[in-house]
Amino acid sequence: MNMTITKVCFASFCISSCILYAYSKPHDCLCESVSNPKYQAMSSDMSFPEPTVMDIESSRGANRIRIGYSLGPDHGDGISILDSFDDGKHWVNSSIRTQDAYHYTTFGSIMYRHGPRMMFQRSKDAGGHWERPEFRFNGRPIELERGADDDRGSRIRFIFSAANPQQPTTIYGCFERVIIRDVVDHWTPGLYISFDGGNNWSLLTELVQNKKLEEACPVGVSPSNPNIMIAHGQTSVIITRDGGRNWHAVGGWADLEKPAELEGYAANLAALHEKGLSPSQQWPFDWTYLRVLDISFKPDNSDVAFLVTNKRIFRTLDGAHSWCLLNTGSRKLFDVRNIDIDPSHPDRVFVGTSFKLLVSDDLGCHFRTLFDWTKYKKTSVARGASQH
């Protein structure tokens, strides 16, 4: 009897240990070291469709994913919109069909739309009416640029950064001075905060500025704890846990910030030197240093965050103390463009690249292709040809 009990206990212990081991295995997640990957340069002489998730509907048995992709400068930089009701197996034109090239940030009836060449606007009735905020600093109106052809001398450019998910009228943005005709005005660049949807602004920190090439002014605000924010500072990725009063560098920042090594560069440089030639400029180039394009937190866990960068996506699971590099299937610099997390399934992550939309059901450990623009385009052309 005692022997039987011992065998049962031993068997239970083994089963429990195996289950615990299965859940704790580190090699299941395709996560790479951040310290020494090599990259390929991305072509910069063309535009990319950059597919991105626009809406996810998973209520009342419906499972619809709505995506958009850029039509390019030949079509006014508009966005074509597609729907899938079978997890990406088939895509159909949405009832919306096309949309302007604004980026939309939505919190119920409060919406913001913004873009690199467009004036920032807000709506208080879910897009029914749009208005431009008054933009005041210390009670005085801010003279903002109106567009690419604005030649009014010295003026200020506004870059939208983020909104507080729990108080969406609290928004963040950077102001930068654009100087024409050598007219200089007094202005403090940095990250600003507005508590009334953009009418009145005050400086939050000078540590965050959009001074780097190909970088806007992204700020990640944790939906579960908006006091926790991540941004890209002047020298490192930084984090605040008190709503912006104090900022400090994240863990592992030195590895994040160092320039990306280019695949084959050393061999090509050596070949040039053998011929007695030298390039006018040598690595590290400005565009190989870290460029942060977007920052997102897991909706239900402020310890989990993602950095979308020119070096792909970095993920932290421990509150920005350490990072790993997610495998999105490409080592091209600037290939990853955007990230969206499904609010109904917080472990589900969508990642947009230059030509593809990827999805992961395990916080980025494994990705599969949800939408491939190149294949979709070929299919569309073939379908159109067969109809004529």
Secondary structure, DSSP 8 states (H G I E B T S, - for coil): -HHHHHHHHHHHHHHHHHHHHHHH-GGGS-EE-SSS-EEB----SS-----EEEEEE-STT--EEEEEEE--GGGTT-EEEEEESSTTS--EEEEEEEE-S-EEEEETTEEEEEETTEEEEEESSTTSS-B----EETTEE--B--STT--SSSEEEEEEEEEETTEEEEEEEEEEEE-STT-------EEEEESSSSSEEEEEESS----STT----EEE-SS-TT-EEEE-SSSEEEESSTTS--EE-TTHHHHHS--EETTHHHHHHHHHHTT---SS-SS-GGGS--EEEEEEETTEEEEEEEEETTEEEEESSSSS--EEE--S--BTT-EEEEEE-TTSTT-EEEEESSEEEEESSTTSS-EEEEEHHHHHHHHHHHHHHT-
